[in-house]
Amino acid sequence: PRSGDPSFGASVLGRFSHPHLFFTFIMANQDPVYVYLRVVGGEVGAASSLAPKVGPLGLSPKRVGDDIAKASQDWKGLRITVKLTIINRQATVEVVPSAAALIIRALKEPPTPKGEGKVHDGDLSLDTIIEIAREMAPRSGARKLAGGVKEILGTAMSVGCTIDGEAPRDVQVAIDEGEIVIPDE
């Protein structure tokens, strides 16, 4: 059928006589919808910024903001990614931390007021870096744990912290040269 044909809409929408009925059917479906958002942990985001993302899915932006704030309480003051899983107009919030957020959290620094730049000049142990690499392993591009540790060391360098008193770049070189051995698991 052509777009000028009166039966064109019916063939596209199938048994749905109106586009809103089609949308209602889609929303009543049991398949989950995933929405990823960058938020500041522990804070209720502005409903105006959530509305375009969750409003069309039939959710209240204010309630979603409250749920995000409650779920991200452990990450107070850090920018993190949250994953909203929406099934039957019910949202569940899951925190998906980045490597930088895990490193800054491991530094145990107090949250800084908004607008102030923060220099993360703390020191972490190599064991902490290995634990972060294990946590990030499913999302890492590395085949072995040593590669994942080197990815986290690169993030530590950009964050600005040191590893056992050394620059992260020096620890990466030591891993490459075999001076530091990272266990496979």
C-alpha positions as CSV (number, residue, x, y, z in Angstrom):
1,P,0.0,0.0,0.0
2,R,1.0,3.6,-0.7
3,S,1.0,6.4,1.8
4,G,-2.0,8.0,-0.1
5,D,-4.0,4.8,0.3
6,P,-6.5,5.0,3.2
7,S,-5.6,1.5,4.3
8,F,-2.0,2.4,4.8
9,G,-2.3,3.4,8.4
10,A,-4.2,0.2,9.2
11,S,-1.5,-2.0,7.7
12,V,1.2,-0.2,9.7
13,L,-0.6,-0.3,13.0
14,G,-2.2,-3.7,12.4
15,R,-5.2,-4.1,14.6
16,F,-4.8,-0.8,16.4
17,S,-7.2,1.8,15.1
18,H,-5.4,4.8,16.6
19,P,-1.7,5.5,17.3
20,H,-2.4,6.0,21.0
21,L,-3.9,2.5,21.3
22,F,-0.7,1.2,19.7
23,F,1.4,3.2,22.3
24,T,-0.7,1.8,25.1
25,F,-0.2,-1.7,23.9
26,I,3.5,-1.2,23.7
27,M,3.6,0.2,27.3
28,A,1.5,-2.7,28.6
29,N,4.0,-5.1,27.1
30,Q,6.2,-7.0,29.6
31,D,9.5,-6.2,27.8
32,P,11.7,-4.0,30.0
33,V,12.8,-0.6,28.8
34,Y,16.2,0.6,29.9
35,V,17.1,4.3,30.4
36,Y,20.6,5.4,31.4
37,L,21.0,8.8,33.2
38,R,24.0,10.7,34.6
39,V,23.2,12.0,38.0
40,V,24.9,13.4,41.1
41,G,24.6,10.7,43.8
42,G,22.3,11.2,46.7
43,E,20.6,14.3,45.2
44,V,17.1,14.6,43.7
45,G,17.6,15.7,40.1
46,A,15.5,18.4,38.7
47,A,12.1,17.0,37.5
48,S,12.4,19.2,34.4
49,S,15.5,17.3,33.3
50,L,13.9,13.9,34.0
51,A,10.6,14.7,32.4
52,P,11.6,14.3,28.7
53,K,13.2,10.9,29.4
54,V,10.7,9.2,31.7
55,G,7.5,11.2,31.0
56,P,6.7,9.4,27.7
57,L,7.1,6.1,29.5
58,G,4.2,7.0,31.8
59,L,6.3,7.7,34.9
60,S,6.3,10.6,37.3
61,P,9.6,12.5,37.0
62,K,9.4,13.5,40.7
63,R,9.0,10.0,41.9
64,V,11.7,8.7,39.7
65,G,14.0,11.5,41.0
66,D,13.3,10.4,44.6
67,D,14.0,6.8,43.8
68,I,17.3,7.7,42.2
69,A,18.3,9.8,45.2
70,K,17.5,6.9,47.5
71,A,19.3,4.3,45.5
72,S,22.4,6.5,45.0
73,Q,22.8,7.5,48.7
74,D,26.2,5.6,49.0
75,W,27.6,7.8,46.1
76,K,26.8,11.2,47.7
77,G,28.3,14.0,45.7
78,L,29.8,11.9,42.9
79,R,28.6,11.9,39.3
80,I,27.4,8.4,38.5
81,T,25.3,6.6,35.9
82,V,22.1,5.0,36.9
83,K,20.2,2.4,34.9
84,L,16.4,2.6,35.1
85,T,14.7,-0.7,34.2
86,I,11.0,0.1,33.4
87,I,8.5,-2.8,33.4
88,N,4.8,-2.1,33.4
89,R,5.3,1.5,34.3
90,Q,7.3,0.5,37.4
91,A,10.9,1.8,37.5
92,T,13.7,0.1,39.4
93,V,17.0,2.0,39.8
94,E,20.4,0.4,39.6
95,V,23.7,2.3,40.1
96,V,26.3,1.7,37.3
97,P,29.5,3.3,38.7
98,S,32.3,4.4,36.4
99,A,35.9,3.6,37.1
100,A,36.5,7.2,38.1
101,A,33.6,7.1,40.6
102,L,35.0,3.9,42.1
103,I,38.4,5.5,42.4
104,I,37.1,8.7,44.0
105,R,35.0,6.7,46.4
106,A,38.0,4.6,47.4
107,L,39.9,7.7,48.2
108,K,37.2,8.4,50.9
109,E,37.3,12.1,50.4
110,P,34.4,14.2,51.9
111,P,31.9,15.5,49.3
112,T,32.8,19.0,48.1
113,P,30.3,21.8,47.6
114,K,28.9,22.3,44.1
115,G,30.9,24.6,41.8
116,E,34.2,24.0,43.5
117,G,36.9,22.1,41.6
118,K,38.3,19.2,43.4
119,V,41.9,17.8,43.2
120,H,41.9,14.1,44.1
121,D,45.5,13.9,45.3
122,G,45.1,10.9,47.6
123,D,47.0,7.6,47.6
124,L,45.5,4.1,46.9
125,S,47.1,0.7,47.3
126,L,47.5,-1.6,44.3
127,D,45.2,-4.1,46.0
128,T,42.4,-1.5,45.9
129,I,43.1,-0.9,42.2
130,I,42.9,-4.7,41.6
131,E,39.5,-4.9,43.4
132,I,38.2,-2.0,41.3
133,A,39.4,-3.8,38.2
134,R,37.6,-6.9,39.2
135,E,34.4,-4.9,39.8
136,M,34.7,-3.3,36.3
137,A,35.7,-6.5,34.6
138,P,32.4,-7.2,32.9
139,R,32.5,-3.7,31.2
140,S,36.2,-3.8,30.5
141,G,37.8,-4.3,27.1
142,A,40.6,-6.3,28.6
143,R,41.0,-10.1,28.3
144,K,43.0,-10.5,31.4
145,L,42.9,-8.9,34.8
146,A,46.3,-7.2,34.2
147,G,44.8,-5.3,31.3
148,G,41.9,-4.3,33.4
149,V,44.2,-3.1,36.1
150,K,46.1,-1.0,33.6
151,E,42.8,0.5,32.4
152,I,42.0,1.5,36.0
153,L,45.5,2.9,36.5
154,G,44.9,5.1,33.4
155,T,41.8,6.4,35.1
156,A,43.6,6.9,38.3
157,M,46.1,9.0,36.4
158,S,43.4,11.2,35.0
159,V,41.8,11.5,38.4
160,G,45.1,12.6,39.9
161,C,45.8,10.1,42.6
162,T,48.9,8.0,43.3
163,I,49.3,4.2,43.7
164,D,51.4,3.2,46.8
165,G,53.2,6.6,46.5
166,E,54.1,6.1,42.8
167,A,52.6,7.7,39.7
168,P,50.1,5.4,38.0
169,R,52.1,5.5,34.7
170,D,55.1,4.0,36.6
171,V,53.0,1.2,37.9
172,Q,51.7,0.5,34.4
173,V,55.3,0.3,33.1
174,A,56.3,-2.0,36.0
175,I,53.4,-4.3,35.1
176,D,54.5,-4.3,31.4
177,E,58.1,-5.2,32.4
178,G,57.0,-8.0,34.7
179,E,58.2,-6.3,37.9
180,I,54.7,-6.3,39.3
181,V,52.7,-9.5,38.7
182,I,48.9,-9.3,38.6
183,P,47.1,-12.6,39.4
184,D,44.8,-13.9,36.6
185,E,41.8,-14.0,38.9
